[in-house]
Amino acid sequence: MGMIKQLATHTFRQHLLTLRFSIGVVMAVVMVVAVTLVQLQDLEARSSSAAQYDRLRLEIRERITAWSMVRTVLALPPSDLSFMAKGISAAAPNHIEVSAGRPVTLLEMSRYHAANPLLDFLPDPDVSSIVAFFFSFLAILFSYDLVSGAREQGMLRSLLAAGVGRMQLIAGLALGGVATLTLIVALSFGALVATLQWASRLQLGGEVIAGLLIMAVEILLYCILFFTIGLLCSCLCKRSNLSLLFALLAWVVLVIALPPLAAQLVIQLDPLPTTESLEQSAREIDTEFRQQVWEYAQPRHPDGYYGWNTGNVFDVSVSNAHYIVRSPFEEIIRFRCEVRERFEPLRERAVDRIGQMQRDYENRMWRQAEQIRLLNSLSPAAVLRRLCATAAGTDPGALHRFVESARELREAYVDFQRGKDYGSLDFTTDQHRDGGRLDLDGLPPNPRLQWEAADVLARSAGDIALLIAPLVVLLLAVGFVFNRYDVR
């Protein structure tokens, strides 16, 4: 152990004196700080948008004057750590209007966008993508010549002749390089924390610190993986320039080429159908329901018509158009009750039919995203971005929990509104309006998603294993190859 420690210390000190260490540290710190500042501004803008949805939710509640208008806005506020990894938050919907008359699906939330919002194969330049790109490159620069460079200098032959064992030698060289990478990661995160304290309104509480520590460990593990790739190339090649060539080729494939190629392959082999047929089917269901109400209401009130004015009897379609009649108040109340009793179950079924079609399409989105995720498991860069997104709460899992919370809230709204008069009271006299105020105290509150370190680690376990498993294999390969390395 003493010899391993001496070799590791010597390698570490040698790295500190090199120009690549100085340039690497400066570039790493500058890039992390610059991207953090940009993403903090974006985080502030998204937080402001989320606050607007909270205000809108309160305004909607104040404007509710009929059971048919009972609704809310459920917002997905940005995570405090989303500046580190935006994940799918840039493309995925961040709010949904929840009501009994609308299904809750990704398609409804995305307004029938053709692109799959669950895909993240071309990430925004956040901290995680910079780390995945640049830190892996640095890791290779500090390992590609550890063995081949020492051989070219004659150091390997001297050390082995002095009685140093091969496993001791490779372990000392590797630990020295890992110590160098650890210092670079620590300096970068130190600069990041200083930037947060200086230029951010974020409170560096337990959740933020815990999330940053989790990401720091994951990033260090990722850097060690690429360091080991460079070390293996150095053991396989006797010349450093050839080792660098193979290491960079592996870096290009694993970091740059594989994630978009995997996504394009899945998109081409399993494309999403167009949403035009889905929209047409929704319109047909809507038209069918309108026609049923028209056939029932028009003979009884020939002066009635569809529109958006007050005086409506019933919200007769999933698009919230109204069948409007002009009659004495008592007649309208009686007729409204008839319409509600006859068509409320049909309305619920119409909404559920549209929702089921959208959920079927949504399942195709999830399946496509899962296929890409499985293929991207071959790319350590994609795995690291997933890990950081999970820690930041911007992964597809966070969106899935948000959608499920919105669906549960909608079911509570359906139960709350079932059997109530869907007609508007806006057109009545002051006397009737005073007696028609709505009691909304029974409405369920909007749920809040909570960040928990234990939950993050549990959901990250599989991706962490995808970094550890190839690292162990590479370390075994390095030991096997170096044990047979020709030092001449």
C-alpha positions in Angstrom: 0.0 0.0 0.0 2.9 2.3 0.7 4.2 2.0 -2.8 0.7 2.6 -4.3 0.4 5.7 -2.2 3.8 7.0 -3.3 3.0 6.4 -7.0 -0.4 8.0 -6.7 1.0 11.1 -5.0 3.8 11.4 -7.6 1.3 11.1 -10.4 -1.1 13.6 -8.8 1.7 16.2 -8.3 2.9 15.7 -11.9 -0.6 16.4 -13.2 -0.8 19.6 -11.1 2.3 20.9 -12.9 1.1 20.3 -16.4 -0.4 22.9 -18.7 -3.4 20.7 -19.5 -4.4 20.7 -15.8 -4.2 24.5 -15.6 -6.2 25.0 -18.8 -8.6 22.2 -17.9 -9.4 23.7 -14.5 -9.9 27.2 -15.9 -12.1 26.1 -18.7 -14.1 23.8 -16.5 -14.8 26.5 -13.9 -15.5 29.2 -16.5 -17.9 26.9 -18.5 -19.7 25.8 -15.3 -20.1 29.3 -14.0 -21.2 30.8 -17.3 -23.8 28.1 -18.0 -25.0 28.3 -14.4 -25.6 32.1 -14.8 -27.5 31.6 -18.0 -29.6 28.8 -16.6 -30.3 30.7 -13.4 -31.9 33.5 -15.4 -34.0 30.9 -17.2 -35.0 29.4 -13.9 -36.1 32.8 -12.6 -38.2 33.3 -15.7 -39.8 29.8 -15.4 -40.4 30.4 -11.7 -42.2 33.7 -12.5 -44.3 31.9 -15.0 -45.3 29.3 -12.4 -46.2 32.1 -10.0 -48.5 33.5 -12.7 -50.3 30.2 -12.9 -50.8 30.3 -9.1 -52.3 33.7 -9.4 -54.5 32.6 -12.3 -55.7 29.7 -10.2 -56.9 32.2 -7.6 -58.5 34.4 -10.2 -60.4 31.5 -11.8 -61.8 30.5 -8.4 -63.0 34.1 -7.8 -64.8 34.1 -11.2 -66.7 30.9 -10.8 -70.4 31.6 -10.9 -71.7 28.2 -12.1 -71.0 24.6 -11.5 -70.0 24.2 -15.1 -67.2 26.7 -14.5 -65.6 24.9 -11.7 -62.0 24.3 -12.7 -58.4 25.0 -11.6 -54.9 25.3 -13.0 -52.4 22.8 -11.8 -48.8 24.0 -12.4 -45.6 22.1 -12.3 -43.2 24.7 -10.8 -39.5 24.4 -11.8 -37.2 22.6 -9.4 -34.6 24.6 -7.7 -32.0 22.3 -9.2 -33.4 22.4 -12.8 -30.6 24.9 -13.7 -28.3 21.8 -13.4 -30.4 19.6 -15.7 -33.4 20.9 -17.6 -34.2 17.4 -18.8 -37.6 17.4 -20.6 -38.8 20.5 -18.8 -38.0 22.7 -21.9 -40.4 20.7 -24.2 -42.9 19.1 -21.7 -46.0 21.0 -20.6 -45.7 22.7 -17.2 -49.4 23.3 -16.4 -52.8 21.9 -17.1 -56.3 23.2 -16.7 -58.2 20.6 -14.6 -61.9 20.3 -14.9 -64.6 17.7 -15.1 -65.1 18.5 -18.8 -61.5 17.9 -20.0 -59.4 14.8 -20.0 -55.9 15.0 -18.5 -53.3 13.6 -20.9 -50.0 14.8 -22.3 -51.6 15.3 -25.6 -54.2 17.6 -24.1 -51.5 19.4 -22.2 -49.3 19.8 -25.2 -52.1 21.0 -27.4 -51.6 18.2 -30.0 -47.9 18.9 -30.7 -46.6 16.5 -33.2 -43.2 16.1 -31.4 -42.9 13.8 -28.4 -42.2 16.0 -25.4 -40.7 13.1 -23.5 -37.6 13.0 -25.7 -34.3 14.6 -24.6 -31.7 13.5 -27.1 -30.7 17.1 -28.1 -30.4 18.7 -24.6 -30.2 22.4 -23.8 -26.7 23.6 -22.8 -27.3 23.2 -19.1 -24.6 22.2 -16.5 -25.2 18.4 -16.9 -24.7 18.6 -20.7 -21.6 20.6 -20.3 -20.2 18.2 -17.8 -21.2 15.2 -20.0 -19.3 16.8 -22.9 -16.3 18.5 -21.5 -15.5 16.6 -18.3 -15.4 13.3 -20.1 -12.9 14.9 -22.6 -10.8 16.1 -19.6 -10.8 12.6 -18.1 -9.4 11.1 -21.3 -6.7 13.8 -21.5 -5.4 12.8 -18.1 -5.4 9.0 -18.8 -4.5 8.4 -22.4 -0.7 8.6 -21.8 -0.4 7.3 -18.3 1.0 3.9 -19.4 2.1 4.6 -22.9 3.7 7.9 -21.9 5.5 6.3 -19.0 6.8 3.6 -21.3 8.0 6.1 -23.8 9.9 7.9 -21.0 11.4 4.6 -19.8 9.7 5.0 -16.3 7.8 1.7 -16.5 11.0 -0.4 -17.1 12.8 1.4 -14.2 10.0 0.9 -11.7 9.4 -2.7 -12.6 13.2 -3.3 -12.4 13.1 -1.7 -8.9 10.7 -4.4 -7.8 7.4 -2.5 -8.1 4.6 -5.0 -8.9 2.6 -4.5 -12.0 -0.7 -4.2 -10.1 0.8 -1.8 -7.7 2.1 0.3 -10.6 -1.2 0.5 -12.5 -3.1 1.1 -9.2 -0.8 4.0 -8.2 -1.1 5.6 -11.7 -4.8 5.2 -11.7 -5.4 6.6 -8.2 -3.2 9.6 -9.0 -5.3 10.4 -12.1 -8.6 9.9 -10.2 -7.3 12.3 -7.5 -6.7 14.9 -10.2 -10.2 14.5 -11.6 -11.7 14.7 -8.1 -9.9 18.0 -7.6 -11.3 19.4 -10.8 -14.8 18.3 -10.0 -14.5 19.8 -6.5 -13.2 23.1 -7.8 -16.0 23.3 -10.4 -18.7 22.6 -7.8 -17.1 25.0 -5.4 -17.3 27.7 -8.1 -20.9 26.7 -8.8 -21.9 27.0 -5.1 -20.1 30.4 -4.9 -22.1 31.5 -8.0 -25.4 30.4 -6.4 -24.6 32.4 -3.3 -23.5 35.5 -5.3 -25.9 35.6 -8.2 -29.0 33.6 -7.2 -32.0 33.9 -5.0 -32.0 30.2 -4.3 -31.8 29.2 -0.7 -29.0 26.7 -0.3 -31.1 24.5 2.0 -31.0 20.8 2.6 -32.7 19.8 -0.6 -30.4 21.8 -2.8 -27.2 20.8 -1.0 -28.3 17.1 -1.0 -29.1 17.3 -4.7 -25.8 18.9 -5.6 -23.9 16.3 -3.6 -25.7 13.5 -5.4 -24.9 15.0 -8.7 -21.3 15.6 -7.8 -20.8 11.9 -6.9 -22.5 10.8 -10.1 -20.4 13.2 -12.2 -17.2 12.0 -10.5 -18.2 8.4 -11.2 -18.9 9.3 -14.9 -15.5 11.0 -15.2 -13.7 7.9 -13.7 -15.5 5.8 -16.3 -14.0 7.8 -19.1 -10.7 8.0 -17.3 -10.7 4.2 -17.4 -11.5 4.2 -21.1 -8.4 6.3 -21.7 -6.3 4.2 -19.4 -7.3 1.0 -21.3 -6.4 2.6 -24.6 -3.1 3.6 -23.0 -2.5 0.0 -22.0 -3.4 -1.4 -25.5 -1.2 1.0 -27.4 2.6 1.5 -27.1 2.4 5.0 -28.5 0.6 7.9 -26.8 -0.7 9.5 -30.0 -2.3 6.3 -31.1 -3.8 5.8 -27.6 -5.3 9.4 -27.8 -6.7 8.6 -31.2 -8.6 5.5 -30.0 -9.7 7.2 -26.8 -11.1 10.2 -28.7 -12.9 7.9 -31.1 -14.6 6.1 -28.2 -15.5 9.5 -26.7 -17.1 10.7 -30.0 -19.2 7.6 -30.3 -20.3 7.4 -26.6 -20.8 11.2 -26.0 -21.7 12.8 -29.3 -22.9 10.2 -31.8 -24.8 7.6 -29.9 -27.6 9.6 -28.2 -29.1 11.3 -31.3 -28.5 8.2 -33.5 -30.4 6.0 -31.0 -33.3 8.5 -30.9 -33.5 8.8 -34.7 -33.4 5.0 -35.1 -36.4 4.5 -32.7 -38.3 7.4 -34.3 -37.8 5.9 -37.8 -38.7 2.3 -36.7 -41.6 3.2 -34.4 -42.9 6.6 -35.4 -45.8 8.3 -33.7 -48.9 8.6 -35.8 -50.1 12.0 -36.8 -52.5 13.8 -34.4 -54.8 14.8 -37.3 -57.0 11.7 -37.0 -57.1 12.1 -33.3 -58.3 15.6 -33.6 -60.9 14.6 -36.2 -62.2 11.8 -33.9 -62.5 14.3 -31.0 -64.4 16.7 -33.2 -66.8 13.9 -34.3 -67.5 12.9 -30.7 -68.1 16.6 -29.8 -70.4 17.0 -32.8 -72.3 13.8 -32.0 -72.9 15.1 -28.4 -74.0 18.5 -29.6 -76.5 16.9 -32.0 -78.0 14.8 -29.3 -78.6 17.9 -27.2 -79.9 19.8 -30.2 -82.4 17.1 -31.1 -83.7 17.1 -27.5 -83.6 20.9 -26.8 -84.5 22.5 -30.1 -88.2 21.2 -30.4 -88.8 22.4 -26.8 -87.0 25.8 -27.3 -87.0 26.6 -31.0 -85.4 30.0 -30.2 -82.3 28.3 -28.8 -78.9 28.3 -30.4 -75.2 27.4 -29.7 -73.0 30.2 -28.5 -70.8 31.7 -25.8 -73.2 34.2 -24.2 -74.8 34.0 -20.7 -78.2 32.5 -20.3 -77.0 29.0 -21.0 -78.9 25.9 -20.0 -76.1 23.4 -20.1 -72.5 23.0 -21.2 -73.3 20.6 -24.0 -69.9 19.7 -25.4 -66.3 19.1 -24.4 -65.4 22.4 -26.0 -67.7 24.1 -23.5 -70.1 25.6 -26.1 -73.5 26.5 -24.7 -77.1 25.9 -25.9 -78.7 29.3 -25.1 -82.3 29.9 -24.6 -84.3 33.0 -23.7 -87.2 32.1 -21.4 -88.7 33.0 -18.1 -86.4 32.1 -15.2 -88.7 29.3 -13.8 -88.9 27.6 -17.2 -85.1 27.8 -17.7 -84.5 26.2 -14.3 -87.0 23.4 -15.0 -85.6 22.8 -18.5 -82.0 22.9 -17.2 -82.7 20.2 -14.7 -84.1 18.0 -17.4 -81.1 18.5 -19.7 -78.7 17.9 -16.8 -80.4 14.7 -15.8 -80.6 13.4 -19.3 -77.2 14.4 -20.7 -74.7 14.7 -17.8 -73.8 10.9 -18.1 -73.5 11.2 -21.8 -71.2 14.2 -21.4 -69.0 12.3 -19.0 -68.8 9.4 -21.4 -67.9 11.7 -24.3 -65.1 13.3 -22.3 -63.9 9.8 -21.3 -63.9 8.6 -24.9 -61.7 11.5 -26.0 -59.5 11.0 -23.0 -59.1 7.3 -23.7 -58.0 8.1 -27.3 -55.5 10.6 -26.0 -54.2 8.2 -23.4 -53.6 5.5 -26.0 -51.6 8.0 -28.0 -49.8 9.0 -24.8 -48.8 5.4 -24.2 -47.2 5.4 -27.6 -45.2 8.4 -26.5 -44.0 6.7 -23.3 -43.2 3.5 -25.3 -41.1 5.5 -27.7 -39.3 7.3 -24.9 -38.6 4.1 -23.1 -37.1 2.5 -26.2 -34.8 5.4 -26.7 -33.9 5.3 -23.0 -32.9 1.6 -23.4 -30.7 2.3 -26.4 -29.2 5.3 -24.8 -28.1 3.1 -21.9 -25.1 2.3 -24.1 -24.1 6.0 -23.8 -22.6 7.1 -20.4 -23.3 10.7 -21.4 -27.0 10.0 -21.8 -27.1 8.0 -18.6 -25.4 10.9 -16.7 -28.0 13.4 -18.1 -30.7 11.1 -16.9 -29.2 10.9 -13.5 -28.9 14.6 -13.2 -32.4 15.1 -14.5 -33.7 12.7 -11.9 -31.9 14.5 -9.1 -33.2 17.9 -10.5 -36.8 16.6 -10.8 -36.9 17.2 -14.6 -37.0 13.6 -15.7 -40.0 11.9 -17.3 -40.7 10.3 -14.0 -41.4 13.7 -12.5 -43.7 14.5 -15.4 -45.5 11.2 -15.0 -46.2 11.9 -11.3 -47.5 15.4 -12.2 -49.9 13.9 -14.8 -51.1 11.3 -12.4 -51.7 14.0 -9.7 -53.7 16.0 -12.3 -55.8 12.9 -13.1 -56.5 12.2 -9.5 -57.5 15.9 -9.0 -59.8 15.7 -12.1 -61.5 12.6 -10.7 -62.1 14.5 -7.4 -63.6 17.4 -9.5 -65.9 15.0 -11.3 -67.1 13.5 -8.0 -67.6 17.1 -6.6 -69.6 18.3 -9.6 -71.7 15.1 -10.2 -75.4 15.8 -9.8 -75.0 19.6 -9.5 -76.8 22.0 -11.9 -74.4 22.8 -14.7 -76.3 25.9 -15.7 -75.0 29.5 -15.3 -76.6 31.8 -12.9 -75.2 35.0 -14.4 -78.4 35.9 -16.3 -80.7 35.8 -13.3 -81.9 38.8 -11.4 -80.1 40.0 -8.3 -82.7 38.3 -6.1 -82.0 34.9 -7.7 -78.3 35.5 -7.8 -78.1 36.1 -4.1 -79.7 32.7 -3.6 -77.4 31.0 -6.1 -74.0 31.5 -4.7 -71.8 28.4 -5.0 -70.2 26.6 -2.0 -66.7 25.7 -3.2 -65.3 24.8 0.2 -65.5 21.1 -0.7 -63.1 21.4 -3.6 -60.0 19.4 -3.2 -56.7 21.4 -3.0 -54.1 21.3 -5.7 -51.4 18.7 -4.8 -47.7 19.5 -4.4 -44.9 17.4 -5.6 -42.2 16.9 -3.0 -38.4 16.3 -3.6 -36.9 13.6 -1.4 -33.3 12.4 -1.6 -34.3 8.8 -0.8 -36.7 8.7 -3.7 -34.1 10.2 -6.0 -31.6 7.6 -5.1 -34.1 4.8 -5.5 -35.1 6.0 -9.0 -31.5 6.5 -9.9 -30.2 3.1 -8.8 -30.6 1.5 -12.2 -28.8 4.3 -14.0 -26.0 4.3 -11.4 -25.6 0.6 -12.1 -25.2 1.4 -15.8 -22.1 3.5 -14.9 -20.7 1.1 -12.3 -21.0 -2.1 -14.3 -18.9 -1.0 -17.3 -16.5 0.7 -15.0 -15.8 -2.6 -13.2 -15.4 -4.4 -16.5 -13.0 -1.8 -17.8 -10.9 -1.9 -14.6 -10.7 -5.7 -14.9 -9.7 -5.3 -18.5 -7.0 -2.7 -17.6 -5.5 -5.1 -15.0 -5.6 -8.0 -17.4 -4.0 -6.1 -20.3 -1.4 -4.3 -18.2 -0.3 -7.5 -16.6 0.8 -8.6 -20.1 2.0 -5.2 -21.3 5.3 -5.1 -23.0 7.3 -2.3 -21.3 10.2 -2.4 -23.9 
